[in-house]
Amino acid sequence: MAAAAELSLIKPVNPIRPFGRPVVRHPHLKFRIAAAAAAMAPQKPKKAGKTSIKETLLTPRFYTTDFDEMERLFNTEINKKLNQAEFEALLNEFKTDYNQTHFVRNPEFKAAADKMQGPLREIFVEFLERSCTAEFSGFLLYKELGRRLKKTNPVVAEIFSLMSRDEARHAGFLNKGLSDFNLALDLGFLTKARKYTFFKPKFIFYATYLSEKIGYWRYITIFRHLKENPEYQCYPIFKYFENWCQDENRHGDFFSALLKAQPQFLNDWKAKLWARFFCLSVYVTMYLNDCQRTAFYEGIGLNTKEFDMHVIIETNRTTARIFPAVLDVENPEFKRKLDRMVEINQKLVAVGETQDIPLVKNLKRIPLIAALVSEIIAAYLMPPIESGSVDFAEFEPQLVY
C-alpha cells in the first residue's frame, strides 16, 4: 500500500498505533549487509557473502480478516446489488499497468546513497526499511484476498491480485534501495515470522482506503516539493513518486468501489462513528510518527507539521466524498490537539529512555497515557462534518457528485 502509508507509510507510535496502511507490531527483523571491509579497501574487493549484522525492531502491522465473510460480501448470487460493471472498468485500468516499466533503477541511486552521511543517512535507511515492510504487508493481504475470492467473484479477485503485483513491485524497489546502503530486508524471514492483526472486512475497507489515499497525498506532495526545490533531492527514489502515487490512488478508488458495493458500511449512524474513528486513528498515528522523525523531513526541505497538516486536510477532503462523516481537521483546535499529543508522546518517549526500573517507568507513564487518551477522545468528540457522496436509494449506490 502506500510506502504509504509509510511515508505514513508509514507506523508506530507505540501507545496508539493501530492503523495506517495495512501494516503490525512485529518481532525483530533480520537485515544482511555486505562486508564493510570490502567497501573500505582501495583495491578491488573480493566477492563477499552477506552476513547478518543486526536486528531492527519494526512495527508495521500485517492484517488478516474474515475471508468467509469477504466471500459472502462479493458473491454475486447473494449480493445482487454489486456493480460488476464498475469493477470490470477498474479491472481494465489495473490491467493497463501504467507503471510496468516505471521502476527502473540507474547508477544515480548508489551514487546518492554513498554521498549521504550522518543522521540523514540513518533516518533515510529507516524510511526505506519501514516503507518496504509496509508495502510488503499490503502485498500479503491483497494476494490472499485474490486467492480466496477467485471462485466467488473472479473480477474482484483479479483486481486484488493486480494490486498485490503493485505492492510487490514497490517493496522490491525499496529493498533494492536498501542495497545502495549495503543492506537488505529479509522478506523471507519477515513472511515466516509475521504476526497478524485481525480486522473485520468493513474495517479493512475503512483503514485501507484511508491508507492508500493518504499515501497518494504524501507522495504527490513530496514529489511536487522536490520538483520545485531540486537542491533537496538527496536520493532519486523521490523522482518516481509521481507515478508511484497513482498506484496508491487507483488502490484507494478500488476500495471506494468496495464500500459503495456494501451500503450497510456507509449509511447508518454506526458507520459515521467508525468513519470518524478510522480517520482519527490514521491522522494521529501519522502526525505523531512524523514528529518523531523530523530529521527526515527537514533533510528534504519540509516543515514536518506543515507537511502533515497539508496531507491530512487533502486526505480528509478526498475521504469526505465517500465516508458518511469526517473530522473537522481544518478547525484550528484540531491541530492544537495534535500538537498537545506530540508533547505528551515526547514525554512518554523520554520516560522510556530513563534508567528507572520498569515499575517506576510504568507509574510515570500512567498520567501521560491518561492525558494522551483524553486528547484523543476530545479530538474524536469535536463536531464532525457530515459528508458522503453516495445516495443509497433502496440500498443501491448512486453517485451524486
N, C-alpha and C positions, 0 to 999 in steps of 0.2 A: 504494500500500500504506500502511501506516500512514504519516501525515505524520510515521508510524511509525516507523514505524520510526523518521523524523527527529525526532520529538521526540528518536528514536534516531538518529526519524526519523531518524534520523535519521541520521553519515557520517564523516568521515575522521580517523583518526589515521594519518598517512601510513605509518609503518612497518608497520602490521599490518592496515590497513583492507580486508578483503576482502568482508565480508558485512554484513548488516544488512538492510535492506529492499531488494528488487531495486532497487538503485540504484548509477555508475562514474566512475573518475577521468576527468576531463573537461577539455577546454580551456576557455579563458576564455569566460565567457558575457556577453552584452551586456544592459545594462539601459538603460531610457529614462526620462527624467524631464521633467515639465512645467517651463517656465521659472521659475526661482526668483524672478525679479523680480516676477512676477505675484502670487506669494503674499505678497510684502513690501509691495506698493503699497497705500495706503489706499483708493484709488478702485477701482472695478470694473475688473479687468484685461481687456485684450483677449484674445481667444481665441488661445492659443499652441500651436504644434505641439510634439510631444515630440522631444527630441534625445538622442542617446547621450552619456552623461556619464562612464561608467566601465565597465571590465570587471572582473568579480569571479571569482576562481578558486574554483569549487565542485568538490566531489569526490564527487558521488553516482555510484553505479555503475548502468549500464544493462546488462541481461543479455540474452543470446541463448542458444539451446540447440539441440540436435539435434532438429529438428522431424520428421524422418523417424522417429526412434526414438519420439517422442511419439505419432505416428500409429499405430505398431505397438502401443504400450502400451495405447492406448484403442480399438483396433479390436475390435469385439465378435465378429468372426469368428475372430480369432486368440486373444483372451483371453476364454474362455468364463466365467471366474470373476468378471467385472466385475459389481458390484452396481448394475445400472442403476436399480433401484427407489430406492436411496439417492440417486443422482444426480438422479433426477426429483423427489424430495422437496426436495432442495436447490434445484433449478431453480425450483420453485414459490415457495420462500422468497425467492429473488432477484427473481423477477417481481413479488412484492408491492411491492417498492421502498418500504420504510417511510420512507425519507428523501427521497422525491421533492420534497416541499415544505419540507424542513427548513432547507436552506442559503439562507435569505433574509436579506439584509443590511438594516440600518436606519441612521439618522443617527448612532447611538451609536458606530459604528465610526470614522468620520472624526473625531469629537469626541475620542475617546480617543487616537487617533494624534496629534492636534495637541497634546495635553497631555503626551505622552511625550517627554522630552528627555534629553540626556546619554548616558552609556554604555548605559543600559537601552534607549533608542531604537535605538541602533546594534546591540546584540545581538539586539533583537527583530526588526529588519529581516533580520538574518542568519538567524534562525529561520524567518521566512516564506519567504525565498529557498530555503533548504535543504529545507524541508518541501515546498514547491511542486515543486521539482525531483524529490524522492523520489516524490511521488505521480504525477508525470508519467511517470517511468520505469516505474512499475507499469502505468500506462495503456498504454504502448507494448508491453510484454511481453504483457499479457493480450489486447490487441487482436490481436496477431499470432497468439497461440495460438488464439483464437477463429476466426480466419480459416483457419488451417491445419488445424484439426480438424473443420471444418464437415461434410465428407463422411464422415469416418471415424467420428465419434461426435457427432451433432448436439446431444445433450443436454449433454455436457461442453463442447462448443464454445460453446453459448449461455451457459452459466454464465461462461466466461471473458469473453465479450463483455459480459455484465452487470457483471462485476467491473471491466472497463475503463471502463464507464459510471460506476461509483462513483469510481474513481480520477480520471477526468477531472473529475468534479464537485468532488472535493476540491481538485485542482490549481487549478481555476478559482476556487474560493472563496478559496484562499490568494493567488492572483495579484491578485484584487480587493482583498485586504487590503493588498498592496503598494501599490496605487494610493492608499490612505489616506496613505501616506508619500511620495507623488509618485514612485513607482517602478513599473516593470512588467517582469516577467521575459519575455524574448522567447522564447516557446516554439517559434516557427517556426525561429528560429536554432538553438535547442537541438536540435530534431529533425534538422536538416541536419548539425550539427557533432558529433553524438553519436559516441562510441566504445563498443564493446561488450566485455563480459567474457563469455566462453563458459563455461557450466556444463552438464554433463550433466543430463538430466531429473531423476534422483534427487537431485542436489544442488540443483536448482531447488526441488524439493519440500521438502527439509530447510530450506533457507535462507528460503524464502518463508513456510513455516508458522511458523517462529520469528519472522520479522519482523512478520507480521500479529498474532500473539499478544502479542508484546512491545509492539507498538503499542497493542493493546487495554489492557494493564495500565498503560502510560504515560498514556494519555488518561483512563482512568477514575480513576486516582489523582489526577491534576491536577484533574479536574472535582470530585471529592469534596472535595479540599483547599480549593479556592476557594469551594465552596458553604458550607463551614464557616467560611471566613475571607474574606468578601467584600471586605474592605479591600484585598486584594491583587489584586483583579480589575481589572488595568490595561488590558485590552483584551477586547472582548466575544467574540472568537473562542472563548475557553475555555468559554463558556456552551453551545457547540454540541458539546462533546466527549462528552457522554453518549450522544447518538445516533450521533455520528461513530464512536465506538469500537465500536459494534455492527456497523458495516460491516466493521471490521477483524476482529472476532470471527467473523462469517459467512465471511469470506475464509479465515481460519485453519481453520474447520471443513471447508470445501471441500477444502483441501489435506490435511487429516487423512483425508478420504474417499479422496482420490487415493492416499495412502500405503497405506491399507488395501486398496485395489484392486490394489496391487502388493506382495504379501507378501515378495517377494525383497528389497525395500528395508528390511525390518524384522526379518527372522527369522534372521539369522546373525551371526557374530562381527564380520564386516566392517561390518555395519550398526551395531553397537554402537560401534565405533570412530568411524565417520563421524558418528553422532548426537552423541557427546561433542565431537567436533571442531567441529561447527557451533554447538553450544551455547556452547562456549568462545569461538569467534570473535565471535558476536553479543554475548555478555555483556561481553567485554573491550573490544570496539570501543565499545559504548555507554558503559561506565564511563570510559574514557579521554577520549572526546569530551566527555562531560558535565562532567568535571572540568576541561576547558579552557574551559568556558563557565558557570562557577558564577554569574556575574553575572546570567544569565538566570533561573536557578532561585531565587537569592536575591531577585530582583526580584518573584517571585510568592510569596515567603514559604516556600520549601522549602530544606531542607538537601540539597545535591546528592547526597552519598554515601548518606545515609539513604534518599532517594527512589530512587536507583538500586538499592540492595540490596533494597528492598521489591519493586521491579519485577522484578528478577532472580529472587528467591525465588518470587514468584507465577507468573511465566512458567515457571520450572522445574517447579513443581508441575503446571501445566497440561500442559506438554510431556511429563511422565512418563506421561501417560495413553496416549500413542501411541508415543513413541520407546522403543526397547528398552533404552536406558541413558541416564542423565543425570548431570550433575555433582553433587557433594555441596556445593552452594552454601551450605547452612546450617551447614557446618563453619566455625568462625571463621578457620581457616587460609586458607580460600579468599579471604575479604575481605582478610586481611593480604597475600596475594599480589597482589591487585588494587591495594592501596594502594602496594605497592612498585613496581608497574608505573607507577603515576601519577607517583611520584617520578622514576623513570628517564626517563619520557617528558617530564617538565618540563625535565630536564637536556638532553634531545635538542633540545627547542624552543629552549632558551637558546643552545645551540651554533649553531643555525641563525640566530639573531639577532645573532651577533657579527660583527665586521668582518674576521674572518680570511679568508684566501684559501680557495677551495674545497678544496684539498688538505689544508690544516690542519683544516678543518671535518670532512672525511671521516675523517681519522685520529682526531679526538676522538670521532667517532660510533661507531667500531668497538667499543670496550669497552662502550659504553652499549647498543648494539644487541644485543651478545652477552648482556649482563645481562638485557635485556628478553626475549629469546628463551628464556633459561634459566628465567625466572619463568613464562613461558607454558607451557613444557614441563612444569615442575614442577606447575603447576595441572592440566594435562591428565592427568598420571600419578597424581594423587590418586585413592584408591579411589572408583570411581563407585557410583552407585545403580542396581541392576538394576530396570528398570521395564517399562512397556508394558502396555496393557490389551487387547491383541488376541491371541487364541489361534488359531494357524494350523494347525488340524487339516486335514491333507491340502491345505494351502495355501489353505484357504478361510477368510477372516477372519470371526471370530465375536466379537461384543462380550462381554466378561466383567466388566462393571462390577459 
